[in-house]
């Protein structure tokens, strides 16, 4: 056997010996460790060590997962040891008992096919001359180890005595670290420390860290144990109390609670499925411990089933005329919505069972979509509930969560039905066009069942787990635009479009509703303030430009607040009369001009008409030409369709160059730039086609475009003007902006029936079928004489029909 004592101190001599790579273990000097070896190379290394009696070098692998470690996978510092006993097992593995003798460093790997063979240099440990510090460290370590053993329970108590008897500092450090449950990396770091005092300090820090962790674990265990004991104690006392109450002939609270639920079940008229479910849940609840978490979940579930209205209804006591009077009292205009509600009420009188209508009111903000839903509830004598869908992106908001989740609740539909207290309320689903979806589901798909008259009589909420009848509910949804609502959802609703209000309608709304509302809100009476019609009309024209009446109400509220301040400050007794001349005092300088042109006639500037989700708007289209190479520039954040309209318009102008008095190659020497102002706002759609063509033609032939004229219509390469949508909103926008003449496609003539008659009277509506007619009406003649060649070749423009000013058709007031 190799004599370590004989060779100790000869550090310049290298020892050649087999290497045993270890997984998940670090062998320290002074340790006797049993190892199970199964890898062929490792068994070969042990056998070689036994034959040569040179000892074996034991070193840890950097990664325990590697079955065939390479040189770089092995730590350089390990332990030189001897094999005490080797035992072969039946499965081919080897059990070996080894003893660590001293630290060693690998100096060189010697090529060997069967196992790792290395040159190892033994390490001489460095002893600190400060013996007092060493003694203090040893004492501290022994005390810390005793505390560790008491907390850990993994180290036998007898080890405390063994450690206390060790006087050699190096041996003390190695024995203690071998019994502490730290990571392999930390143990390897300790093995790498050759200075004894440094090693003692490092181990002491590790022990203190482990003791702190063990103390926290012990604290947690004590708290959990105490809580469990309290729960068991409470249960035992509750059982004793129940037994005492039973002996005294008293019922306990839990049984009273169950009796109350059974009484409510008898009194409540539920559906057959819901009745069976509640009965089964009460029976299940009787078998549970009163204080258990599951009993609380079941109790909440039963409460929800009993609280939701199943057959409670409100009866409509109003006659049809009374309902109509209520609708007219609450809102001015909105004729189409009111007619649809009155039709429903009339049919309900004739049939026993009439499914609630599912209406979708689409229009710009501020036109009264949500408030008309409240008015419908009042006119039909129903309760009203409202659910805002803006930003809802979780399907569970509609259908609810399953009861398996902690804190689960039914969806908003069932929650608001409970709030309504009846199963036939008016249910307003606000902002249905602003639903969104993500990984939690698609709420719009969940609404398909709610808003389908053929399915909503058996709506299934994830929490209730029983069918709930929504067929008697009158659903009214509101939206600003239809494009963002999925087509299947649109198909289930009856869409009613609400356009913006005209000036007379806004004036009536202000007089009948807004002024009175703001006077009451600001503590004013008719004895203190009065608005003239002229003042209200001036506010509408000069301080607001909108489809609805929200800004109008804000301006009226602003005047009321300022008047209230005057009354309080000056102790004003006389009534203040608000006239149009006083508006600048209360509202400042007018924001908009009315009754005069917003701009001058200009070359290349045409007013188009656009539809937006907040109503119609005027769209200025500018075209400018400059010398160049025939390049086309388009700016103003135009969409693909709008850019194609510009291309089609330019192609039309090029095709009609001879009729417009232009050279055949005019476009080759000129660049054209088409711009639509308000460049930060995206714009798209084909309806600006004729306005594009007019601006381009005007820019090339240098003729000014009328500033009191606006137009809308899609253009084709042959110059045909195709019909467009949103005509009502566009004409209302033109009317608001004091436009005198509007050019619209001939095919849109039939749509004028939806436009208020006063708007049509105020506008000169010109029907056009091709762009030649548009240019004839829109472009002004130049003041200087035109070139004769161009005039001679110009074909006569066709006669353009207009709407007779004195004989307007009978239009519906649908605004």
Secondary structure, 3 states (H helix, E strand, C coil): CCCHHHHCCCCCCCEEEEEEEECCCCCCCCCEEEEEECCHHHHHHHHHHHHHCCCEEEEEECCCCCCCCCHHHECCEEEEEEEEEEEECCCCCEEEEEEEEEEEEEEEEECCCCCCEEEEEECCCECCCCHHHHHHHHHHHHHHHHHHHHHHCCCCCHHHHHHHCCCCHHHHHHHHHHHCCCCHHHHHHHHCCCEHHHHHHHHHHHHHHHHHHHHHHHHHHHHHHHHHHHHHHHHHHHHHHHHHHHHCCCCCHHHHHHHHHHHHHHHCCCCHHHHHHHHHHHHHHHCCCCCCHHHHHHHHHHHHHHHCCCCCCCCCCCCHHHHHHHHHHHCCCCHHHHHHHHHHHHHHHHCCCCCCCEEEEEECCCCCHHHHHHHHHHHCCCCEEEEECCCCCCCHHHHCCCCCCCCCCCCHHHHHHHHHCCCCCEEEEECHHHCCEECCEEHHHHHHHHCCCCCHHHEECCCCCCEECCCCCEEEEEECCCCCCCHHHHHCCEEEEECCCCHHHHHHHHHHHHHHHHHHHCCCCCCCEEECHHHHHHHHHHCCCCCCCHHHHHHHHHHHHHHHHHHHHHCCCCCEEECHHHHHHHHCCCCCCCCCCCCCCEECEEEEEEEECCEEEEEEEEEEEEECCCCEEEECCECHHHHHHHHHHHHHHHHCCCCCCCCCCHHHCEEEEEEECCCCCCECCCCCHHHHHHHHHHHHHCCEECCCEEECCEECCCCEEECCCCHHHHHHHHHHCCCCEEEEEHHHHHHHHHCCHHHHHHCEEEEECEHHHHHHHHECCCCCCCCHHHHHHCCCCCCCCECCCCCCCCCCCCC
